[in-house]
C-alpha cells in the first residue's frame, strides 16, 4: 500500500482509506473482519461521519475494532459533522429540523458524540461535512480552537466545499485546512472535464466547482475521493454494470494486463492523477476491500489513464 502526505503536514497515511458509512448494517464480528481485512491490505485511515447510520456506524466500528483485537493506534480516524437530518440525527441537540449547522454549540456537541460512539479521546481529523450558507465564521473559529486546545481534534478539513468556501473558512480559522472530501472517479469527472474544455461551449466546459482541482493542488490540500466506484451520486456501482459495457471492457483489459481486478484499476485511475489524492473505499465486503485496495500499487501509463477516461464516455475537445 502506497502512502500520501495528508495536506501540508508530515502525516503519512495510506492512499486508500476505509469509509464506514455502511458499517451500521454489520454485526460486530462482520465489522471485525472488515477492519482486519483493511489493516492487512495496508489501510491505516478511517473515514466516518456522525450521520452515518444515525451514529450507529461509529458504534459498530468501535465494537468491531475491539472484537478484532485491534487498537486505536492501528488507524488514523477522521469524522465529519454539520448535517442534521432530524432531531434524532442531531444526537441530542436541542434544535429540531433538517439543516446544516456549523454553530459552535452544535460542532462541540457533535464531536463529543462522535468520540463517545468511537470510544476514543481524539480524532486525527475533523471535517465540516457540507457547506452551511448560514455559517458564522467566528463560531467556526471558536469551535475549532476549543476542539484543538482540548486535544479532541488534531487536524481539520472540509467536505464538498468550493474554493471560495474553503478560502472563507481558512481566512477565519488559525488551523490549516488539510482535506477537502469530494466525489471523484471514472464516472464523476467534472473536475478534470472542465479543465480540458476551457474556452469551449460544450457542456463539459461548464465549471461546477470553480476550479477545485487546481485550487486544492495550489493550496496543498488532499482531495479525498468519495464514491469512487459509483455513477451518479448514489445510483450504484459502474463496475460489472451492463449499463457501461465500453468502460467495463476497458477495465477488464487493463486489469488483465496488470494482473488485478477491475476495482483495482478504478482505484489506480484516481491515484494516477498527480494531485496525490486519497481514495475513500466504502465497501463492507472483505473481498472487495482487498481487490480495490490493490489498486494502490498499480501504475497506469498516461495512455491507459486516457483510454479508461474515453471508455467512460468522456472526450477531448
N, C-alpha and C positions, 0 to 999 in steps of 0.2 A: 504494500500500500504506500503510495507516494503521499507526500505532505505538502501543505501550503502554509505560508505565513499569514496569520489572521490579522487583517488590516495592516497597520504600520507598527505592530508590536513584534516582539521576538517569540510570540506564542506560536508554536509549530503544531498544526493539527492535521489529521487525515483529510485528504481532499475529497473523500466521500464520508458523509455524516449519516446517522440514522435518525429519521424523523419519526416520532412516536404518536402521530395524530390518531392512528387506528389501533393503538395498543389497548384501548379500553375494551376491545372485543375479545381479548385473550385471557386465558386463565393464567394464574401465577406461573405454573410450570411452562406453559407456552411462551410466556414473556421471558422466562429464564433462558429458554432455548434460543429465542431470538437474540437476546443480549450476548449469550455465549458465542453464537454464530458470528455476530457483528464483531466482537472482540477478536475472535480467531481470524477474521478476514482483515484485521488491521484497523478497523474503525475505532476511533477514540473520541468521537464528538457526537453528542445527543442534542437533538432539536425538539423542544416541547413548546406548549402554549397553554395558558390557563383555560382556554375554551375547548381544548381537545378532549372529547368525551365528557364535556361538562366538568372537567377536572379529574375524571377517573383515569385518563391515560397516564397522568403523572403518578397516581396512586399505584396503578398496576406496574408501572416502571419500577417504583421503589420496592414493591414486593418481589418482582422478578429479579431485581438486582441482588437482593438478599438471598433468594432461593438459589440463584446461580453461584453463590459463594464469591461474588464479585464485590468490589468496594467502590466507594465514591471516587476514589483516586484513579480508578480504571478509565474514567471518561471525563472529558470536559462536558459540562451540562449548560445548555442555553435554554431559556424560555422567553415567552412573549406575553404581553398583556395590553389591554386598551380596548378590546372589543367586548361589549356587553350585549349578550343575546336577549336575556330577560333577567329578572331578579335572581333566579336560581343560578343563572350563568355568571352573575357578578360575585358569587361566592360570599354572600353575607353583606354586601354593600347595602347602604340604606336607600339607595335610589332604585326606582323601578323603570324599566323600559329599554328598548333596543337602541343602542347608540354606540359611538366611540367615545372614550373618556380618558383624557390624559391629565385629569386633575391630580394634584399631589395626594389628596386623600385616597383616591382610587388606586393610583400606582403603588403607593406604600402598602395598602391593604392587599392588593393583588400579589405583590412579591411575597408578603408574609404567608399568604395562602399557598403559593407555589412551593415555597420552602417547606411548609408543613407537609404537603402532599408528597413531595420528593424525599422527605426525611433527610434533608441536608441543611447546612447552616449558611450556604452561599451559592450563588450562581456564577459561573465563569463569564457568562454574557447574558444581558437582558435587553430585549428589543421592544420598541414601540411597534405594535402589531400592524396597524393601518392608520394612515394619517387622519387625525381628528381636526376638522376645519375650525373647531372652537378651542383649539389648544391655546392655553395661556403660557407663554414661554417662561415667565417667572416661576410658574407652578412646576413645569417640567424640570427646570434647572434646580429648583429646591428639592424635588423628589430625587433626582439623580445624585445630588450632593449628600442627601440623607442616606440613600442606599449605599453609596460608596464609603462614606465615613463610618457607617455602622458595620461595614465588612460583609454586607449581604449580597452585594453585586461587585464584581471585579472589572467588568468591561461592559460597554454599551453599544447599541446599534439601533437600526430601524428595519422595517419590513414594508415593502410596497410603497416606498416614498419616491417622488420625483426629485430631480436635482435641486429645485428651488426649495422644496420642503426640507430636504436634507440640510441645505445651507442655512435655512431659517433656524432649525433646531441647533445646528452646530454653532451658530452665532450667539446662542443664548447659554449653552452649557459649557462647562470647563473641561469635561471629559471628551476625548477624541472618539467620534463615532467610527466604529471599526467595520461594521457589516451593514449591507442592505440586502435583504432576502427578497428575491424576485423570481417570478415564473420564467423559466427558460428551458428550452430543449428543442429537439428536431421539429416538433410541431407547434412551437411557440417561439418564433424567431424575430419578432418585431424589432428588438434592439439592434440586430445586425442588418435586417432588411432596410431599415430607414437609412443607415449609413451608406449603403451601396446605391441607394436610389435617390440620393441627394440631387436636388435641382431637376427632378423629373416630375411628371404629372400623373403617374400611375398610382394605384392605391398604396403600394409599398413605400412610396415617397412620403407618406404622411407619418409624422412623428407622434407617437402615442405617449412618449415618456421623456421628451425634451433632452435626448442625448444621454440617457442614463449610463450606458455602457462606457462611453468616453469619460464622462464625469467621474464615475467610480474609479476608473483607472488613474485619472489625474490626481484624485484625492487619496489614493491608496486604500480604498475601501474594498473589502472582499464581497463579491457577489455570491450569495448562496442561492443556487438554482433549485426552486421548489417545483413539484410535479414534473420532473424531468422526463417522464415516460408517458405523459398524458397528452391528449389533444383536447382543445377547448380549455375550459377551466377545470372541471372535474367530470368531463364527459366519458372518460375511460382511457385505457392504455392503447397506444398505437402499435406496440409490438405484438405480432401474430394476429393483428386485427385485419379482417378481409376488406375493410374499407380503404386500406392503404397498401395495395399489392406492390406497387413500384418501390415504396420505401422498404417494405419487408424483404423484397427480393435483394435489394442492395445491402440491407443489414446482414442478410444471410451470406451474401457473397463476401463481404468484408470479414464477417465473423469466421467463416471457414478459412480464410487466408490467415487469420490471426490465431486460430485455434481456441476461440472463445465463443460465447453466445451472443445473440442479438442484443440482449440487455446490456452486456458489457460494452458493445460498440456504441450504443446510445449514450452510455456514460462517458466513454472515451471521446465522443464527438464534442460534448460540452467542455471537457477538460483540455481538449486540444487548443481552445482559444487562449491567446496569450494574456488574457485578463486574470488568469490564475484563480478561477472560480472554485467553489466548493459545491459538490452535488449533494442535495438532501434526498436520500433514498428513503421512501416511505413505506416499503413493503414490510409486511409482517410474516412473510413466507421465508423460512431459513434458506431454502434453495435459491430463491430469487435474490436474496441478500448476497449470497456467495457469488452468484453469477454476475450481478450488477456491479458489485464492488470490484470484481476482477478487471473491470474497465479502467481502474486507476493505473494499472501497469501497462495498458495498451497504448502504443504510439501510432497515431494516424498520420499519414502524409497529408500535405495540403490538398492534393488531388482527391484523396479518399474523403477528406472533410467536405470538399465541394461536391463530390459526386453524391454523398449522402444528403447534402443540402438540396441538390437538384431533385433527388428521388422523392423528397418530401413535398415536392410541388413548388419549390421556390425557384426564382430565376435571377439572372443578372441583367441589368439594363443594357 
